[in-house]
Amino acid sequence: MIVALIIACEVGFWVLLVLGLALRYLARMPRTGAVVLLMEPLLELILLIVTAIDLKNGAPADWKHGLAAVYIGFTVAYGHYTIKWVDGHFLHRFAGGPPPVKPPRHGLARARHEGKLWLRTVAMAAVAAALLQIAIWYVGDSGDTRSLHEWQLNPLRIVSVHGLIALSYLIWRKKAPEADPAAATEEAARPSEKTLS
């Protein structure tokens, strides 16, 4: 049941996101769209409550509860970032807004961007580990919590791998391509629109 609920929460996240943005930009109902978008955290709250009830009713603490904690941690850390990203693309595609700003591709700016994403992953791991620890205390000595302890290590592994990837952008910085001098000379020699008119 927990896995089905996680899938339902993920589907619900995207349904609410698209519905909220459609109300905001297509139906010109920004307040209603904002209300729908604010319902997103309710999905994680429902998942948290159902997971706690499942454990309280004597379900063995296993990988499903660990996955639920990691999913909630991911949503807390990356949910707003994802909504903002989709909002920018939706505004540009359907409401005539400016093109969304792309992340930097080169140099120290790219390394900073990757570092910020890594900090979000750290936040995800912290939330997941905290929820798993609360579940361990909640189950107490009456149940087997080995699976929950093992799941506490999974977010740390994700943080480590993502940290190495982010660090690689700092150590081996990708240089911006140099401007082609021939193209720059050709552009300078081309007559401007004002001259033509």
N, C-alpha and C positions, 0 to 999 in steps of 0.2 A: 504494500500500500504506500510506503514512503517513497519508493522509486516512482510510482505513478504520480504521486503528488508533486515530486520535484519536476517531472516532465510537464505536468499541468501548470506549475508555477512559471516555468520557462516559457511555455506557450502563452500563458496569461500575460506575462511581462511584455511580450512583443505585440499581443493584441491590444493591450491597454496603451502601449506606446504609439502604435499606428493610429488607434482611435483618438487618443488625445491630440496628436499632431494634426490629424485630419480635421478635428473640430476647431483647432486653433487657427489653421491656415486656410483650409478649404471652405469650411462652414462659417468662417469669420466669427467664431465664438471663443475668444481667447480665455475667458474665465472658466467656461465649461471644460475646455481642453485642459486647463491647469488643474482643475479638480480631478479629472480622470487620471492625469499623470501623477497626482499626489496619492492615488490609490495603489500605486506600485508597491510601496512598503508593506501594505496589508498582506500581499501574497507571502512575503517572507515571514511575517508575524504568524499567519495561519500555519505555514510549514513548521515553524518553531513550536507552536502550541501542539500540533498533531504529533510531532516527534516526541515531545515531553509526555503526552498522554500515552503514546505507544509504549514508552519505557515504563511509565507508571503502572500500566496494565500488565506488566510482567513480560513484555516482549524481550527476547535476548538482545543485548546491545551488540550490534554487528555493523558491517560495512555500510548498510543503508543509512544508519544514523550518522556515521562519519561523513558520508557523502552529503547528507542534508546540511551538516555544519559547514562544510567547505563551500557548498552552493550559497548559503546565506552569507558567508564571509566574502565570497566573490561579488555578490550583489551589493553588499555594503560598500566594498572598495571600488568597484568598477561601474555600479549602476548609474550614478550621476554622470560619469564620464561618457558612458554609452548613450544615455539619453541626449546629452549635449551634442554628441557627434551625429546621431541620427537626426536631431532637430535641425542642425546646420544644413545637412544634405536635403532634408525634406523642404526646408524653407527655400533653398536654391532651386530645387527641381520643380516644386509645385506652386510656389508663391512668389517667384521672381526675385528672390533674395540674392545677395552676393554669393559667389562661390565660397564654400567653406575653406578656412585656412588649413593648408596641409601642414603636417609636422615637418620640421626641418629635416633635410636629408644629408647634411654634411657637417663635419667639424664638431666643435665643442657644443654647438646648439643641439645637434642630434644626440650627443652624449647626455646632455642635460635632460632632453625629452625622455630618453630611455631610462635615465635615473629616476625621473618622476613616476614613470610607469612601474618601475621596480618598487618604489615606495608604496604604491597602491597594492602591489602583490604582498608586501610586508604587512600592510593593514589587513588584507584578506586572511593571511596566515594567522595574525594575532586574533582576529575575531573568531576564526574557526577553532583555534586552539582553546580560546576562552570558553566557547560554547561546548566544546568537547569535555573540558574540565568540569564545567557545571553539570553536564550529563553524568560524568563519572561520580561526582559527589551526590547527584540525585539518585543514581542507582545504588550507590553505597556498597556495603559488603554483601548485600542480598543477591547481587547478580554478578555475572562475568563481564568485566569491563576491559578485557585484554584488547578486544577489537578497537575500542575507543582510544586506548593508549596508542595502539599502532597507527590509527588515523591521525593522531596528533603529529606524527612524524611526516606524513605526506605533504602538508603545507610547507613544512621546513625544507623538504626536498625541492618543491616548486620554487621557493624563495631562493635557494642556492643556485639552481639552474638558471633562473631568470637573472639573478645577480651576476653570474658569469657572462651571460649574454650582454647585459647592460655595461659591464666592465670592459668587454671587448670593444664597444663603441668608443670608450674613453681612451683605451690603449692604442687601438688601430683606427684612428679617426679617418673617415673617408673624406678626401679632399674634393672641394667643389671643382667641376670642370672649368678649365681656363677658357676665357672668351676667345673665339676664333678671330684672329686679327684680320683675316681676309673678309670675313662676314661683316665685321665692324666697319672696315673701309668701304665695302659695298653699300652698307646702310647709310653711311655719311654722304656718299656720292649720289644716292638716290634723291630726286627732288621731293620736297615736302608737299603735303596736300594743299597748303596755302599757296605755294608757288604755282601748282597746277590750276587752281581755281582763279 
